């Protein structure tokens, strides 16, 4: 790894400004089939032992941001339970291999967390396979672009909230009995919570809800020594974008309207999650850390 996240680099040119061709994948999409490929840090992220001995559950851990966080956590010394949909098995197996190559345990936990029983069982399986739990990353997300509200179905609206908000509630509630003081919960929100796209009404609404959930729960759990924070990505190149997360004609310009002039790569999110999971951020609770290429937020 000649260049890593500690190498002095120009952020404008650290990664190329991509012009993704129009492409389509069935939801939920695979990193394996994405053009161009994402950078999840498998060849660049360098750990320094910041999460040694920790045990993490990450939802949506097979691809994109979740995969980058899983790889970073493992390189920092954590064992990781990977939550993902069964259709995402090829991506999950690759991430699990990278985690094991780092000398850490990888627990593979396929299942649809939009179902309450599966979400709650996920925590029990993670605790059983890892021997405990002290980091929860609620990252899984459903995003489907719809141009007109009249075309946004009741089913899609409900499914988006079930995956993005209800699952976070179910998983967090199930995890709390296992979290001792010093544990951390990190939720993935989005720039969409502040600057919603007109084609992502349901998705943006869930991300605003995640912000409120995070800030309220952080105050409730702080006296117990459990910190709750969020990360708000901007336009990040992941399979979510090509499995109907963006309108197809918008893909070639994806992320180019940011001040840095390009879409972000998943590996650029990983250090934010590592910081919030580690003891370095011991006085940080209820924070939403924006990683969005310089776009202004409230």
C-alpha positions as a LaTeX table, in Angstrom:
\begin{tabular}{lrrr}
\hline
Residue & $x$ (\AA) & $y$ (\AA) & $z$ (\AA) \\
\hline
Unk1 & 0.00 & 0.00 & 0.00 \\
Unk2 & 2.14 & 2.86 & $-1.28$ \\
Unk3 & $-0.50$ & 5.56 & $-0.62$ \\
Unk4 & $-2.94$ & 5.41 & 2.27 \\
Unk5 & $-5.31$ & 7.74 & 4.08 \\
Unk6 & $-2.37$ & 9.39 & 5.84 \\
Unk7 & $-0.53$ & 10.33 & 2.63 \\
Unk8 & $-0.48$ & 14.07 & 1.86 \\
Unk9 & $-2.69$ & 14.43 & $-1.22$ \\
Unk10 & $-4.78$ & 16.97 & $-3.10$ \\
Unk11 & $-8.41$ & 16.07 & $-2.26$ \\
Unk12 & $-9.59$ & 17.29 & $-5.66$ \\
Unk13 & $-7.44$ & 14.75 & $-7.48$ \\
Unk14 & $-7.04$ & 12.02 & $-4.86$ \\
Unk15 & $-9.66$ & 10.09 & $-6.82$ \\
Unk16 & $-10.68$ & 10.78 & $-10.43$ \\
Unk17 & $-13.83$ & 12.70 & $-11.31$ \\
Unk18 & $-15.77$ & 9.82 & $-12.78$ \\
Unk19 & $-18.40$ & 9.96 & $-15.52$ \\
Unk20 & $-20.26$ & 6.71 & $-14.93$ \\
Unk21 & $-21.96$ & 5.32 & $-18.03$ \\
Unk22 & $-25.70$ & 4.76 & $-17.89$ \\
Unk23 & $-26.18$ & 1.35 & $-16.35$ \\
Unk24 & $-28.78$ & $-0.60$ & $-14.47$ \\
Unk25 & $-28.67$ & $-3.27$ & $-11.81$ \\
Unk26 & $-31.56$ & $-4.95$ & $-10.08$ \\
Unk27 & $-31.97$ & $-3.73$ & $-6.53$ \\
Unk28 & $-29.94$ & $-3.95$ & $-4.29$ \\
Unk29 & $-26.97$ & $-3.98$ & $-6.71$ \\
Unk30 & $-23.46$ & $-5.40$ & $-6.46$ \\
Unk31 & $-20.06$ & $-3.74$ & $-6.22$ \\
Unk32 & $-18.79$ & $-6.62$ & $-8.34$ \\
Unk33 & $-20.79$ & $-5.45$ & $-11.36$ \\
Unk34 & $-20.39$ & $-1.69$ & $-10.96$ \\
Unk35 & $-18.71$ & 0.43 & $-13.66$ \\
Unk36 & $-16.36$ & 1.97 & $-12.70$ \\
Unk37 & $-15.48$ & $-0.02$ & $-9.62$ \\
Unk38 & $-15.60$ & 1.62 & $-6.21$ \\
Unk39 & $-12.62$ & 2.11 & $-3.93$ \\
Unk40 & $-13.41$ & 0.60 & $-0.53$ \\
Unk41 & $-9.89$ & 0.88 & 0.82 \\
Unk42 & $-8.94$ & $-2.73$ & 0.28 \\
Unk43 & $-5.62$ & $-1.64$ & $-1.27$ \\
Unk44 & $-5.07$ & 1.57 & 0.68 \\
Unk45 & $-6.57$ & 1.74 & 4.17 \\
Unk46 & $-3.86$ & 1.43 & 6.83 \\
Unk47 & $-4.88$ & 0.61 & 10.37 \\
Unk48 & $-3.10$ & 1.75 & 13.53 \\
Unk49 & $-4.81$ & $-0.41$ & 16.17 \\
Unk50 & $-7.49$ & 2.12 & 17.10 \\
Unk51 & $-10.21$ & $-0.55$ & 17.50 \\
Unk52 & $-8.16$ & $-3.44$ & 18.86 \\
Unk53 & $-10.39$ & $-6.01$ & 20.55 \\
Unk54 & $-13.64$ & $-4.36$ & 19.54 \\
Unk55 & $-16.67$ & $-6.22$ & 18.16 \\
Unk56 & $-18.79$ & $-4.50$ & 15.52 \\
Unk57 & $-22.09$ & $-5.17$ & 13.76 \\
Unk58 & $-22.48$ & $-3.31$ & 10.45 \\
Unk59 & $-25.64$ & $-3.38$ & 8.35 \\
Unk60 & $-25.35$ & $-2.99$ & 4.60 \\
Unk61 & $-21.79$ & $-4.23$ & 5.01 \\
Unk62 & $-21.38$ & $-6.07$ & 1.73 \\
Unk63 & $-20.75$ & $-3.10$ & $-0.57$ \\
Unk64 & $-20.22$ & 0.63 & $-0.77$ \\
Unk65 & $-19.86$ & 2.57 & 2.47 \\
Unk66 & $-20.64$ & $-0.39$ & 4.72 \\
Unk67 & $-17.94$ & $-2.50$ & 3.08 \\
Unk68 & $-15.38$ & 0.29 & 3.40 \\
Unk69 & $-16.22$ & 0.68 & 7.09 \\
Unk70 & $-15.98$ & $-3.08$ & 7.65 \\
Unk71 & $-12.55$ & $-3.21$ & 6.01 \\
Unk72 & $-11.31$ & $-0.21$ & 8.01 \\
Unk73 & $-12.64$ & $-1.60$ & 11.29 \\
Unk74 & $-10.87$ & $-4.92$ & 10.65 \\
Unk75 & $-7.61$ & $-3.18$ & 9.75 \\
Unk76 & $-7.97$ & $-1.26$ & 13.04 \\
Unk77 & $-8.25$ & $-4.53$ & 14.98 \\
Unk78 & $-12.01$ & $-5.17$ & 15.28 \\
Unk79 & $-13.97$ & $-8.34$ & 14.59 \\
Unk80 & $-16.93$ & $-7.63$ & 12.31 \\
Unk81 & $-20.40$ & $-9.08$ & 11.78 \\
Unk82 & $-21.64$ & $-8.32$ & 8.26 \\
Unk83 & $-25.37$ & $-7.82$ & 7.71 \\
Unk84 & $-26.59$ & $-7.89$ & 4.10 \\
Unk85 & $-29.32$ & $-9.21$ & 1.81 \\
Unk86 & $-28.91$ & $-12.79$ & 0.54 \\
Unk87 & $-28.66$ & $-11.47$ & $-3.05$ \\
Unk88 & $-25.50$ & $-9.63$ & $-2.04$ \\
Unk89 & $-23.58$ & $-12.79$ & $-1.09$ \\
Unk90 & $-20.79$ & $-12.40$ & $-3.71$ \\
Unk91 & $-19.85$ & $-8.94$ & $-2.40$ \\
Unk92 & $-20.14$ & $-10.06$ & 1.23 \\
Unk93 & $-17.82$ & $-13.02$ & 0.67 \\
Unk94 & $-15.16$ & $-10.75$ & $-0.81$ \\
Unk95 & $-15.35$ & $-8.32$ & 2.13 \\
Unk96 & $-15.22$ & $-11.22$ & 4.60 \\
Unk97 & $-12.05$ & $-12.45$ & 2.91 \\
Unk98 & $-10.40$ & $-9.05$ & 3.32 \\
Unk99 & $-11.38$ & $-8.97$ & 7.00 \\
Unk100 & $-9.91$ & $-12.44$ & 7.58 \\
Unk101 & $-6.74$ & $-11.48$ & 5.73 \\
Unk102 & $-6.39$ & $-8.69$ & 8.31 \\
Unk103 & $-6.40$ & $-11.36$ & 11.01 \\
Unk104 & $-9.91$ & $-10.60$ & 12.29 \\
Unk105 & $-13.11$ & $-12.58$ & 12.60 \\
Unk106 & $-15.84$ & $-12.04$ & 9.98 \\
Unk107 & $-19.37$ & $-13.24$ & 10.74 \\
Unk108 & $-21.66$ & $-13.48$ & 7.70 \\
Unk109 & $-25.30$ & $-12.73$ & 8.56 \\
Unk110 & $-27.56$ & $-12.57$ & 5.47 \\
Unk111 & $-31.19$ & $-11.55$ & 5.90 \\
Unk112 & $-33.73$ & $-8.81$ & 5.28 \\
Unk113 & $-33.66$ & $-6.43$ & 8.26 \\
Unk114 & $-36.84$ & $-4.69$ & 7.12 \\
Unk115 & $-38.57$ & $-7.61$ & 8.82 \\
Unk116 & $-38.74$ & $-7.03$ & 12.63 \\
Unk117 & $-37.91$ & $-10.59$ & 13.70 \\
Unk118 & $-34.89$ & $-10.79$ & 11.38 \\
Unk119 & $-33.60$ & $-7.42$ & 12.60 \\
Unk120 & $-33.77$ & $-8.50$ & 16.23 \\
Unk121 & $-32.34$ & $-11.96$ & 15.53 \\
Unk122 & $-29.45$ & $-10.31$ & 13.70 \\
Unk123 & $-28.18$ & $-8.84$ & 16.96 \\
Unk124 & $-28.40$ & $-12.18$ & 18.79 \\
Unk125 & $-26.47$ & $-13.92$ & 16.01 \\
Unk126 & $-23.80$ & $-11.20$ & 15.96 \\
Unk127 & $-23.30$ & $-11.45$ & 19.72 \\
Unk128 & $-23.11$ & $-15.23$ & 19.53 \\
Unk129 & $-20.58$ & $-15.33$ & 16.70 \\
Unk130 & $-18.39$ & $-12.45$ & 17.88 \\
Unk131 & $-18.60$ & $-13.22$ & 21.59 \\
Unk132 & $-20.06$ & $-9.81$ & 22.40 \\
Unk133 & $-20.86$ & $-6.46$ & 20.85 \\
Unk134 & $-19.67$ & $-2.90$ & 21.46 \\
Unk135 & $-20.07$ & $-1.12$ & 18.09 \\
Unk136 & $-23.31$ & $-0.92$ & 16.09 \\
Unk137 & $-23.29$ & 0.74 & 12.67 \\
Unk138 & $-26.79$ & 1.20 & 11.23 \\
Unk139 & $-25.84$ & 1.76 & 7.61 \\
Unk140 & $-28.20$ & $-0.27$ & 5.40 \\
Unk141 & $-30.29$ & 1.93 & 3.15 \\
Unk142 & $-32.96$ & 1.74 & 0.48 \\
Unk143 & $-32.99$ & 4.51 & $-2.15$ \\
Unk144 & $-35.09$ & 4.56 & $-5.32$ \\
Unk145 & $-35.50$ & 7.74 & $-7.36$ \\
Unk146 & $-39.04$ & 8.68 & $-8.42$ \\
Unk147 & $-39.71$ & 11.82 & $-10.45$ \\
Unk148 & $-43.32$ & 12.53 & $-9.35$ \\
Unk149 & $-45.01$ & 12.09 & $-5.99$ \\
Unk150 & $-47.98$ & 10.58 & $-7.80$ \\
Unk151 & $-45.68$ & 7.75 & $-8.91$ \\
Unk152 & $-44.26$ & 7.09 & $-5.43$ \\
Unk153 & $-46.14$ & 4.02 & $-4.28$ \\
Unk154 & $-47.36$ & 3.37 & $-0.76$ \\
Unk155 & $-45.32$ & 0.16 & $-0.83$ \\
Unk156 & $-42.06$ & 1.92 & $-1.72$ \\
Unk157 & $-42.63$ & 4.63 & 0.89 \\
Unk158 & $-43.25$ & 2.01 & 3.59 \\
Unk159 & $-40.34$ & $-0.21$ & 2.48 \\
Unk160 & $-37.92$ & 2.72 & 2.52 \\
Unk161 & $-38.89$ & 3.62 & 6.08 \\
Unk162 & $-38.78$ & $-0.04$ & 7.16 \\
Unk163 & $-35.21$ & $-0.47$ & 5.91 \\
Unk164 & $-33.80$ & 2.94 & 6.81 \\
Unk165 & $-35.61$ & 3.85 & 10.04 \\
Unk166 & $-37.56$ & 0.95 & 11.56 \\
Unk167 & $-34.66$ & $-1.49$ & 11.21 \\
Unk168 & $-32.35$ & 1.01 & 12.92 \\
Unk169 & $-34.83$ & 1.18 & 15.82 \\
Unk170 & $-35.26$ & $-2.59$ & 16.08 \\
Unk171 & $-31.53$ & $-3.33$ & 15.89 \\
Unk172 & $-30.50$ & $-0.59$ & 18.31 \\
Unk173 & $-33.13$ & $-1.62$ & 20.85 \\
Unk174 & $-32.05$ & $-5.26$ & 20.63 \\
Unk175 & $-28.38$ & $-4.32$ & 20.96 \\
Unk176 & $-28.67$ & $-2.12$ & 24.04 \\
Unk177 & $-28.65$ & $-4.95$ & 26.62 \\
Unk178 & $-25.28$ & $-6.05$ & 25.21 \\
Unk179 & $-23.61$ & $-2.61$ & 25.09 \\
Unk180 & $-21.42$ & $-1.75$ & 28.04 \\
Unk181 & $-20.08$ & 1.74 & 28.85 \\
Unk182 & $-17.64$ & 2.77 & 26.13 \\
Unk183 & $-19.73$ & 1.25 & 23.38 \\
Unk184 & $-20.76$ & 3.28 & 20.35 \\
Unk185 & $-23.67$ & 3.46 & 17.93 \\
Unk186 & $-23.14$ & 5.12 & 14.54 \\
Unk187 & $-26.02$ & 5.79 & 12.14 \\
Unk188 & $-25.68$ & 6.64 & 8.46 \\
Unk189 & $-27.76$ & 9.67 & 7.54 \\
Unk190 & $-27.17$ & 11.79 & 4.39 \\
Unk191 & $-26.82$ & 15.25 & 2.91 \\
Unk192 & $-30.35$ & 14.48 & 1.71 \\
Unk193 & $-31.54$ & 15.23 & 5.26 \\
Unk194 & $-30.55$ & 18.89 & 4.70 \\
Unk195 & $-30.71$ & 19.30 & 0.94 \\
Unk196 & $-33.29$ & 16.82 & $-0.36$ \\
Unk197 & $-33.43$ & 15.99 & $-4.04$ \\
Unk198 & $-36.91$ & 16.29 & $-5.58$ \\
Unk199 & $-36.65$ & 12.70 & $-6.82$ \\
Unk200 & $-35.81$ & 11.24 & $-3.37$ \\
Unk201 & $-38.70$ & 12.40 & $-1.18$ \\
Unk202 & $-39.07$ & 9.14 & 0.76 \\
Unk203 & $-35.32$ & 8.55 & 1.13 \\
Unk204 & $-34.59$ & 12.11 & 2.23 \\
Unk205 & $-37.39$ & 11.94 & 4.79 \\
Unk206 & $-35.86$ & 8.83 & 6.35 \\
Unk207 & $-32.47$ & 10.50 & 6.59 \\
Unk208 & $-33.94$ & 13.48 & 8.43 \\
Unk209 & $-35.60$ & 11.01 & 10.80 \\
Unk210 & $-32.25$ & 9.30 & 11.40 \\
Unk211 & $-30.71$ & 12.62 & 12.39 \\
Unk212 & $-33.43$ & 13.25 & 14.96 \\
Unk213 & $-33.26$ & 9.67 & 16.27 \\
Unk214 & $-29.49$ & 9.99 & 16.66 \\
Unk215 & $-29.54$ & 13.30 & 18.52 \\
Unk216 & $-32.35$ & 12.27 & 20.85 \\
Unk217 & $-30.92$ & 8.84 & 21.65 \\
Unk218 & $-27.46$ & 10.32 & 22.21 \\
Unk219 & $-28.83$ & 12.41 & 25.08 \\
Unk220 & $-30.66$ & 9.43 & 26.55 \\
Unk221 & $-27.67$ & 7.06 & 26.46 \\
Unk222 & $-24.82$ & 9.44 & 27.29 \\
Unk223 & $-25.24$ & 9.01 & 31.07 \\
Unk224 & $-24.87$ & 5.26 & 30.52 \\
Unk225 & $-21.51$ & 5.78 & 28.78 \\
Unk226 & $-22.83$ & 4.82 & 25.34 \\
Unk227 & $-22.19$ & 7.37 & 22.60 \\
Unk228 & $-24.50$ & 7.78 & 19.60 \\
Unk229 & $-23.44$ & 9.72 & 16.51 \\
Unk230 & $-24.12$ & 9.86 & 12.78 \\
Unk231 & $-22.23$ & 10.28 & 9.52 \\
Unk232 & $-23.87$ & 12.20 & 6.66 \\
Unk233 & $-22.38$ & 11.25 & 3.29 \\
Unk234 & $-22.76$ & 13.36 & 0.20 \\
Unk235 & $-22.72$ & 11.84 & $-3.30$ \\
Unk236 & $-20.73$ & 8.63 & $-2.87$ \\
Unk237 & $-20.23$ & 6.19 & $-5.74$ \\
Unk238 & $-21.85$ & 2.89 & $-4.70$ \\
Unk239 & $-24.15$ & 0.24 & $-6.22$ \\
Unk240 & $-27.05$ & 2.11 & $-4.63$ \\
Unk241 & $-26.78$ & 4.72 & $-7.38$ \\
Unk242 & $-27.22$ & 2.31 & $-10.31$ \\
Unk243 & $-29.96$ & 0.14 & $-8.77$ \\
Unk244 & $-32.46$ & 2.97 & $-9.34$ \\
Unk245 & $-31.01$ & 5.23 & $-6.64$ \\
Unk246 & $-30.45$ & 7.89 & $-9.30$ \\
Unk247 & $-32.19$ & 8.64 & $-12.57$ \\
Unk248 & $-30.16$ & 6.96 & $-15.33$ \\
Unk249 & $-29.59$ & 10.16 & $-17.29$ \\
Unk250 & $-28.08$ & 11.80 & $-14.19$ \\
Unk251 & $-25.36$ & 9.18 & $-13.65$ \\
Unk252 & $-22.63$ & 10.72 & $-15.89$ \\
Unk253 & $-22.71$ & 13.94 & $-13.84$ \\
Unk254 & $-23.03$ & 12.27 & $-10.45$ \\
Unk255 & $-21.19$ & 14.25 & $-7.75$ \\
Unk256 & $-19.67$ & 16.83 & $-10.08$ \\
Unk257 & $-21.66$ & 19.69 & $-8.54$ \\
Unk258 & $-19.77$ & 19.44 & $-5.21$ \\
Unk259 & $-17.07$ & 22.01 & $-4.38$ \\
Unk260 & $-14.45$ & 19.27 & $-4.81$ \\
Unk261 & $-15.90$ & 18.59 & $-8.25$ \\
Unk262 & $-16.29$ & 14.83 & $-7.98$ \\
Unk263 & $-18.20$ & 12.02 & $-6.31$ \\
Unk264 & $-16.66$ & 10.55 & $-3.20$ \\
Unk265 & $-15.40$ & 7.01 & $-2.86$ \\
Unk266 & $-16.55$ & 4.72 & $-0.02$ \\
Unk267 & $-13.07$ & 4.56 & 1.50 \\
Unk268 & $-13.24$ & 8.34 & 2.10 \\
Unk269 & $-16.08$ & 7.72 & 4.57 \\
Unk270 & $-14.31$ & 5.03 & 6.59 \\
Unk271 & $-12.09$ & 7.30 & 8.75 \\
Unk272 & $-15.18$ & 9.19 & 10.00 \\
Unk273 & $-16.71$ & 5.96 & 11.30 \\
Unk274 & $-13.40$ & 4.85 & 12.81 \\
Unk275 & $-13.10$ & 8.17 & 14.64 \\
Unk276 & $-16.64$ & 7.96 & 16.04 \\
Unk277 & $-16.17$ & 4.31 & 17.05 \\
Unk278 & $-12.84$ & 4.85 & 18.79 \\
Unk279 & $-12.04$ & 6.31 & 22.18 \\
Unk280 & $-10.53$ & 9.35 & 20.41 \\
Unk281 & $-14.07$ & 10.74 & 20.14 \\
Unk282 & $-14.93$ & 10.16 & 23.81 \\
Unk283 & $-16.44$ & 13.68 & 24.17 \\
Unk284 & $-18.44$ & 13.49 & 20.93 \\
Unk285 & $-22.10$ & 12.49 & 21.22 \\
Unk286 & $-25.15$ & 13.49 & 19.19 \\
Unk287 & $-22.93$ & 14.72 & 16.37 \\
Unk288 & $-23.61$ & 14.43 & 12.64 \\
Unk289 & $-20.30$ & 14.35 & 10.83 \\
Unk290 & $-20.72$ & 15.54 & 7.23 \\
Unk291 & $-18.50$ & 13.93 & 4.58 \\
Unk292 & $-19.83$ & 15.45 & 1.41 \\
Unk293 & $-17.15$ & 17.06 & $-0.74$ \\
Unk294 & $-17.61$ & 20.52 & 0.74 \\
Unk295 & $-21.33$ & 21.11 & 0.23 \\
Unk296 & $-22.70$ & 23.49 & 2.90 \\
Unk297 & $-25.00$ & 22.06 & 5.57 \\
Unk298 & $-26.82$ & 23.65 & 8.53 \\
\hline
\end{tabular}
